[in-house]
Amino acid sequence: MPVRVTVVSDFICPWCYVGKARLSAALADLGGTVPAQVHWRPFELNPDMPPEGIDRRTYRTQKFGSWERSLKLDAQVIEAAAGDGIVFDYDRQPRTPNTRAAHRLVWLAQHAVDATPLADAIFRAYFTEGRDIGRHEELAAIAGAVGYEADQVLGFLASDDGVEAVRELEAQATASGIDGVPYVLIEREALVGAHPAVSYRDALLRAAGRAAAEALAD
């Protein structure tokens, strides 16, 4: 049986993007020797964000006390992720978006397929390309670029489908004590924050080893 990996994250969380890149690197390093199923779970850093989002400078200044402090934090993330093969271009981000629609779309996708390529595309669209991932049209275009039918995506997002499911999953995360992301659960082992790729790899190996031992015991 594949190792179950549950990733709780938000698409405007830079450390979530870093963690996702490092988890992917760990899986690639294992070369398929540890099969894994990645399940994405929603977490909204700003659950009360207006649907249209907020001007990024205004939002970040209010959150961190000054624009200068916001810029320093951005620089720290860029430096920390320098070796992870991802690009942060904060100058292209005019607004901090509402991410609920993005979470709904990933919730829908993983019912049928591995949603990781879609999640990766949404992260990249926001952090590298500066696209407004709160807009349904942008999400449809992002999804269309990784194989989904853009018209079907728009129809889904225009409905209320997935709204309650996402809220329920977020409530479950809060009830279980998750108050920060990224939160990666590899079977029974939780890694909170963006860990080095080797930490994810070792956790995957430990999970596979436990599964093998339990199978022999049966």
Buried (B, 14 or more C-beta within 10 A) or exposed (E): EEBBBBBBBBBBBBBBBBBBBBBBBBBEBBEEEBEBEBBBBBBBBBEEBEEEBBEBBEBBBEBBEEEEEBBEEBEEBBEEBEEBEBEBEBEEBEBBBBBBBBBBBBBBBBEEEEBBBBBBBBBBBBBBBBBBBBBBEBBBBBBBEEEBEBEEBBEBBEEEEBBEBBBEBBEEBEEEEBEEBBBBBBBEEBBBBBBEBEBBBBBBBBBBEBBEEEEEEE
